[in-house]
Amino acid sequence: MAVTNTPAWPQTPRYSVASVATANTATDGSGTITTLITAGSDGTLITGLYAGANATVTASSIRFFLSTDAGSTWTYLPHLDSLIPAHTLAATTANAGKITVIDQDDATKYMFLPADAVLGFTTAVTITGLIIAEAIGADY
């Protein structure tokens, strides 16, 4: 790569939210995997990845998968596995079930999605309500 003093500014900010309620315990890429975000034609840098539940839940987990062929086949990303703690959601309490998978304040954890790749997710435990995932990033 050539040396340059020109910064790489984001060309297109990216933000995506998706939800899932039905469990998929498989880690081999089979079963239903919900698309969270699709990378742009030059790839997408994911700078924040969060998840949580929108209801009272028992402990659950969220699993992430990567597809480089528009969702036909999926590769499990075990390093992104995260537990969503059990909590009781009420009008007078904060949602303690939100977790950070990739922290926007820690650039060492950012994740680059190759051009046109798809980041998907599942939950390993069926809950009443939804597991919601949120991806933040940009195309450069």
C-alpha positions, 0 to 999 in steps of 0.5 A: 500500500502506498504511503499517504497523508490523506485520511480515509473518511467514511463514504457511507455511514451504516446502521442496521437493526434486526430481531429474532425470537426463534432459537437456532442452536446449530453452529454449522451454518444450518437453520434460520440465520437472520441478516443483520447487515450487508457490506457495501461494494468496497466492504464495511467496517463494523465499529459497534455491535450490540444486542439485547432483549425487548422482554423479560428473559431467562439467560440467552446467547447470541451467535454471529455468522458471516456469509460471503455468498449472499446468505447461501452458506454461513460461517460461524464466528465463535469469537463474537458469541455473547451471553444476554443475562436474565432480567425482568423488564419493567417500566421503572427499571433500566434494561439490564439485558443489553450487551456490547459485542464490539465497543465503539470506543475500542478500535482494536475490536472493529471488524471488517466485512469484505465486499458484499458479505453478510453478517447474520445472527441467531439466538440459542434459546427461544424466548418470549419477546425478541433478541435485537441486534444492532450494527454500526459502521461505515463504508470507506 
